[in-house]
Amino acid sequence: MNMTSLKKIFTFKIKDAPELLFVTVWVFVICSIFGYVFEVTVSYLTIGYSEGHQGILYLPMTPIYGLGFLLMLVLLDRIKDYKPFTQYLFCSFTGGFFEAVCGLVQIYFYHSRSWNYSNLPLNILGLTTIPYAFIWGLLGFSFIKIWPFLRKQLMKLKNDKTMVFTKVVLVFLLSDAILSTAICIRASERANGITAHHIVDQWMDQVFDDELIHDQWPGMKFK
């Protein structure tokens, strides 16, 4: 895929591949950390404690926020001329739909669930709720409004040294995500009585046992 094709997809005015990499990585990092802080804060305010909002193993991040805001950024130019309330509704639908899709992917591919809203009013298959979609709308609408300022600040930081650092961060993020995914898949297998078939499974069973899984992701349920 060439840069012309990428510019048709990423409508937030990228200039070249390095800028695309820089923007994508740091928007994902910033928004994922924001999502973690947001969910921890909401938990403390509503139930008095925090429970398992870290989406990957080693970093205090909730990746669904990073991916969700990147999706809204991809769609930004397609809604920039809409009225503010229409933009808000669009962000609400996009965020709610994306949360539901992520939940379905986890259920059907990883045989686990990290959230279940079945006991809440106006829920959709327990994967999201109308009120939560409206919260997504508020967050997404706020994000696209501050994006021009945020992009300007990011571009001030972009240079050869920060590009090298960005690539290091990307490698670490991908490594953490791959390891976290493998751990969850193996935990699901253990929950379903599937024994370790090779040395990697045995290593994960020893190092990342059920106690660690419960401590790291206490809200995760396995099918």
N, C-alpha and C positions, 0 to 999 in steps of 0.2 A: 504494500500500500504506500503510495507516494504522498508528498506533503499536500498536493492539491486535494487528494481524497480525504486526508486528515482534516483539512480546513473546512471541508463540507460537513464533517461530523462534529468536530470541536469548533463550535461557532463563537468562541470567546476570543477571537482575534489572535491566534497564535502566529508567530512569525517563522519559526523553524523548529526542528526536532529537539534541540537542547532546551528551548523555552517550553515546549510541550512537556518534556520530562520534568523540568524544574517546577512548573506550575502544578502538574498532576501530583507529584510526590508531596509537595508542601501543602497543597489544599487538602489532600487526603490526611496527612499527619495532623494538621491544625484542627480539622473538623472532627477527626476521630478522637483526639484528646478532648476537644470541646464536648463531644458526645459523652465521653466517660465522666467528665466533671459534671455535666448536666444531669446525667442519670444518678450519680452518687448524691448530688445535692437534692434532687427530687426525692430520693429514697429517705435521706435523713429527715427531710421536712414532712414526709407523709407517714413513714413507719418507724422512724427513729434510728435506723441503722442502714448500712449499705450491704448489698448482697449480690456478688458475682456479676458486675457490669463490665469487667475487663474481657474483651472479646478474643484476645490472643494471649499467649502464654507469658511473655516477658515484658510487654509494654503496657502502660496504663492507657489503653485505647479501646474504643468501641467502633470497629471498622464499618458497621452499617451506616453510621453517620458520615464517615468520610466518603464512602461509595455513593450514598444518597445525595450528598451535596455536589459531588462531581457530576452525577447524572443531571441535576438541576442546572449546573454550569454548562453542560453539553447542550441543554435545551434553551439556554438563556436568550439567544437571539431570536428564537422562534416565538417568544412571548414578550419581548421587550416593548412592543407597541400596544400590548393589551392594557386595559384599564387596571389600576392597582388591585381592585377586588377580584378581577378575573385572574390576575397573576397569582394572588393568594390561593384561590380555589384550585388553580393548576398545580401549585406547589403542594397543596393538601392531597390532591389525587395522586400525584407522582410519588410523594413520600409514603402515603398509606399503601399504595399498590406495590412499591418497592419493598416495604417491610413485609408484606404478605408473601411476595415472591421469594424473599430470602428465607422466610419461615418454611415455605414449601420445599425449597431446595434442601434445607437442613433435614426435614422430615424424610424425604424420599431418597436422598443420596447418602445421608449420614445417620439415618435412623435415630434421630434425637431431636429434642426441642429445647430451646433456651428460653422461650417465653410461651405462655398460654393464657390468652385473655378470655377464655370461655366463660368465666364467672363474672365478667364485666358487661355492663349494658352496651348495646349497639356494637357488639363485636362481630367480626366477619370471619367465620370459621376458626375463631380463637387466635387468628394470625395477626390481626390488627383491630382497631376500633375506630368508629367515626370521630370521637373526641381526640384520639391520638393522631388521626390523620389531620385534624385541624391544628394540632400542635406542630406537626411536620410542616403544615402550611405557613404557620407563623415563623418558624425557624428558617424555612427555605426562602420565604419572602424577604426576611431581614437579611439573609445571606446575599441574595442577588442585588440588594440595594447597596450593601457595603462592598460588593465585589470590585467596583472600579478603584476604590481607595486601597483595598487589600492587594489588588494586582499591582498597583503602582509601588506599594511598599515592597512587595516581593521582587519586582524588577530592579529595585535599588540594591537588593542584596545579591543579585545574580552576577557572578564573575567566575573566573576559572577555578578558584579555590572552593567556592560554594558549590560549583557543579560537581567537583570531585567528591565533596562531602555528601551531596545529594545522591550520588551513585552508591556510596557506601551505605547510606540510610536505606536506599531501595533494596540493596542486597540483604540487609538485616531484616527489613520488613518482610520480604519474600521468604526468607529462611524461617522466621518466626511463624508466618502464616502456614507454611508447608508443614512444619513440625506440629503446630497446634492442630491442624487438620488430621494429620496422621494419628496423633494421640487420641483425638475424639473418635475416629473410626475404630481404632483398636479398643477403646473403652466400650463402644457400642457392641463390638464383637464379644468382649468378655461378658457384658451384661446378658448376652444371648447364648452364653455357654460355649462359644467357639474358642478352642484352645489355640495356643501359639503354634504357628506352623514353621517358623524359621527364626533365626537368631535376632532379627530386628524386632519381631513381635515379643520375643522373650526379654529383650533389652527394655522395650517400652513397658512391659508388665512389671519389671523390677523398678525402673526409675520413675515412671509416671503411672503409679498404681491408682486404685479407686479412691484412696484417701486424698491423694493430691488432686484428682479430678473434682472431688466434692469440695475441697477447699478452694480450688481455683474457680470452678463454675458450679456453685451450689444449686443454682436454679435449673441446671441441665438435666433433663429426663431422657432416658433411653427406651426405645421400643423393644 
